[in-house]
Amino acid sequence: MHDIRAIRENPEAFDTALSRRNLAPLAAALIALDDARKGAVSAAQANQERRNALAKEIGGAKKARDEARA
């Protein structure tokens, strides 16, 4: 298993090590995949925060017996 932080800090060394094993360079692709993963995690967290805020608002409306707003 490889450390993505180490790959980000020194992609040339990672690709050089792969080339010694007769493998194609992968640092750029791995960094792009990690960026996509980070974006997806951020989007999921934003959606969860919105969901929690809406659930809290609905709970407050139900507590106030305001079924139209709930």
Secondary structure, 3 states (H helix, E strand, C coil): CCCHHHHHHCHHHHHHHHHHCCCCCCHHHHHHHHHHHHHHHHHHHHHHHHHHHHHHHHHHHHHCCCCCCC
